[in-house]
Amino acid sequence: MKNSAYQIDPPGCSGKGVFPNDVGSKKHDVYDLKLDGIRYLYQIRPNGSSHNFLTSRHVSVKTGRFVEKQDVETKMRDWKWPKHLHGLVFDGEVCGGSLSSDTQHAMTSGDTKYVCWGVIRDANGFGLTERASWGMLEELNEVGEMPSWFSLVPRFETVAAAIKRVGDDGEGLIGKMLEVPYGEKWTKYKRVETHDCFVTGFLPSKSAIYQAKGWIGAICLGQYDADGAITDVGTCDGFTQAERARISAHPKKFLNQCVEIKCQQRLASGKFRHGKFLRWRHDKNPNQCVFLPEKNG
């Protein structure tokens, strides 16, 4: 199709592990910092197009094609890359904050960056291996001015260096092999923490199906601070349908009930990154759910 984006579904990770316990249990050649953004292919003026494309992995119900978002990110759409790079397809993610939800908001104002993992299509239309793609990315440093919003993903050759780097900006690591086709034998290492909280309220569901049933969307969570005040520590979902129906039928009965949740990380704000319901803690009282933030200095 002339003047349109390439229709490419990028590969995903085939392996999973817990950060940092499982990192290094499988030998990888490199480790990429895993950021909490939104994955997009960034396509440099393909098929004679007058602009660049951002395509996601989601297929549009209306068009049957991968959703395009370049008109939301005009700086990425209109950037004039050197002509010999036209046709390249970068694989990576758009980032605009600590969480993917932050990125969704930031895209409306253009306050984002593109973090590139590799090249999965060159200007001649050939798919590339991980080693070849990374070599090509390094050559981009020689093409002249690079946009301030474009960067390469932080990559490490040793487990120790990778673990040291993962902080508030990363949610884990992606272990990769270099001598295999792009996307094969990738392992995602994501953090897993558990915390005890109590229920302070409920959020309505965004699902039309759940709304029609009068079901909740998520539960609001609290913990006490050192002074005995209730701290808002975010929300969690991840219930089974049976559990969601049970809570929705008598929500007031669940207020102040203790719950154990899992998350990828606790942010500096005290809120959880991707909180998910694990189980009710009927053996605990709300005053045992305490948040004591670390003091700087």
Secondary structure by P-SEA (a helix, b strand, c coil): ccccccccbbbbbcccccccccccccccccccccccbbbbbbbcccccccbbbbbccccccccccccccccccccccccccccccccbbbbbbbbccccaaaaaaaaaaccbbbbbcccccccccccccaaaaaaaaaacccccccccccccccccccaaaaaaaccccccbbbbbbcccccccbbbbbbbbbbbbbbbcbbbbbccaaaaaaccccbbbbbbbccccccccccccccccaaaaaaaaacccccccbbbbbbcccccccccccbbbbcccccccccccccccccccc
